[in-house]
Amino acid sequence: MHRLRIYWKIMLLSFGLVLFSLLIGGIVLIGSLTRLKEDELKHRLTITAQTVANLPNVVDSIGRPDAAIHIAPVADKIRILNNVAYISVVDMNRKRLSHPLSSRIGGIFAAEEDDPAFAEHTYVSKVRSEAGVGLRAFVPVMNAAHEQVGVVVAGGLLPGVDELIGEEKRSVVVTSLLSLLFGILGSVLLARHIKRQMFNLEPQEIASMFRERTAAFQAMHEGVIAIDRGGAITIFNERAKQIFGISDDVTGRPIGDVIPETRLMEVLDSGQPELGRELKFGAAILWSNQIPIREQGHTVGAIGIFQDRTEVTRMAEELTGVREFVHALRAQNHEYMNKIHTAAGLIQLGKQEEALNYLFEIAEQQEEITRFLQQHFDDDGVAGLLLGKISRGKELGIEIRIDPNSRLERFPKLLDRHDFVLLLGNLIENAFDALVALDAEHKEVYISIEQNDELLSIAVEDNGCGMSKETMDRMLERGFSTKEGENRGMGLYLLNDIVTKGNGKLTCESAVGLGTSMEIIFPMKGGASVRDE
């Protein structure tokens, strides 16, 4: 029912606008017709008066005692032929020599504006009377000696509004009917279009939905930013202001002027969503999902949802192997318990010296590994990750070899510890996965991290099961994995995001049954890229 109600409201409103437009147009038209009729009457009266003033019979008869007898019939005949109200011929004594009413012939002609006419001036004046608005044309009568001998006055009434409409009745009726017809048709089409644009909703329903939408956006814990097809901001909720450190109202401003770091304009131009992307804004690292807004197959805007990176820490820990620190500590505990049991057994057998040498050897090996990591890796998080992976590898029967030339003094400009731990942890865990199920006598993972002022190179190699060409082509796809279980297929996808973020280049070589080698190169300076080198 409400659909019909809003439809009729819109149609009546548009039809009312059409009628109002017709009224204004009618007023303008009547004004134009009035001016046109006035100009036409002025011209006709002037020509008529000049015709009478130039007649030889009129010129010769003025001044004679019987002038009226000769002039009145001629003037009345010309009056009828030219369709004017009256023609008065007046001599220099202002005596009427002709008039449509015979009773006024011989009388004195008096008018406020007649003085210039007796001074050889030709003009037209406008007068108002009980009969309406009239025009009078004054033309002097000149004799053969170019002396003025009289004045011819031709007068006529301007038509009123009723007469004008009556004269143009057919045109007015046809024009009005056509205007009303097109007005009704336009009103129907406009009502249908507006109804579709408003989703068949009443204005109060739209206002209520707007208030509810605004309240919902403001209550969200995530930052929400939306732009229209021109890149102007249409939504910027309070949480987004907190995340991006903005206090002013930025609605209507271009997104590029407010926050150029977002990729909303790229999403708007490409029409493709960008999901699960990390953004760096100052010291904050954000997790964003940005999608285009489509309407009838066309992109009309874009919307982005932004979260602090801490919101997804739990998922990152599950996917990047940070949780493996716990497993590594557990493995290290098992390893040391076995070694302590061995030493205790030697002591019980009375071989105290051998037990002591055994403990010194273990301590020296562990101290050597720890000292190497502390000397070559300035970041404790990366050193701790490698130490944990070495212990984890021993538990799995996998030897981890770290290139003695490896060194990490600082991170690339666009990356931080979290990115590096995520990337290195994924590479080592993928190598472990390739070796765990392999039935081989020697299982090995080789790690190399080299750095200079220009580049940082990370290489992880294993002698595991390797990958087929099909697997290599799809390994960076979100959710793709050759292993069963939940939370699979995210590690290399996130790794590729970090490579893209750091302007890096990923190279992978693999052969089924021989192993896999993955190398990533990052520029140490933020602006450079090694992707096309």
Number of C-alpha atoms within 10 A of each C-alpha: 5 10 12 11 12 20 20 16 12 19 23 16 13 19 19 15 14 19 17 12 14 17 12 11 12 14 12 12 13 15 13 12 17 17 13 12 15 18 11 12 23 23 13 19 28 21 16 25 28 21 14 26 24 16 14 11 14 24 20 15 16 22 16 9 8 11 19 23 13 17 23 21 14 16 28 19 13 17 23 13 10 12 14 18 18 21 29 27 30 27 22 15 12 17 19 25 31 28 26 18 9 10 8 15 20 15 14 14 18 11 7 5 13 17 11 13 21 21 12 18 13 17 16 18 13 16 12 10 8 5 8 11 14 18 20 24 26 29 30 27 28 16 16 9 6 8 11 18 19 28 29 31 27 29 27 20 20 20 18 13 13 10 11 15 16 12 12 12 13 11 12 15 12 11 13 15 12 12 16 16 12 13 21 19 14 16 22 18 13 16 21 18 13 15 18 11 10 14 11 18 17 16 11 9 12 14 12 12 13 12 11 12 12 14 12 11 19 18 13 13 15 20 23 22 24 23 26 21 16 12 20 19 22 19 20 22 23 20 21 22 17 11 16 16 9 15 9 7 11 17 16 14 14 18 24 15 9 13 13 12 12 19 20 27 23 15 21 25 14 11 18 15 18 16 13 16 16 19 19 15 14 8 6 11 14 20 18 23 17 25 21 27 21 13 9 6 7 11 18 17 25 28 22 24 18 24 21 18 16 12 12 12 11 11 11 19 13 13 22 25 23 18 13 19 18 13 17 21 16 15 21 19 13 14 15 12 12 12 15 15 11 15 20 15 14 17 15 11 10 11 13 15 11 13 20 13 12 17 16 12 12 13 11 12 12 13 12 12 14 15 12 16 23 15 12 16 20 15 15 12 14 20 20 17 18 24 21 21 26 22 24 25 22 15 17 14 16 22 18 21 14 18 13 12 10 17 19 19 13 16 17 22 13 17 19 12 15 12 20 17 20 21 23 22 23 21 24 23 18 17 26 23 13 20 24 16 10 15 10 10 7 12 20 19 23 17 21 17 22 16 21 13 9 11 15 20 18 19 20 22 22 25 23 28 21 21 20 12 13 8 13 14 10 12 20 19 15 15 15 16 18 10 9 8 8 7 12 15 20 20 28 24 17 24 22 20 18 20 20 15 18 25 22 24 19 17 10 13 14 20 16 13 14 12 20 22 19 16 18 18 23 29 24 23 15 14 10 13 17 14 14 6 5
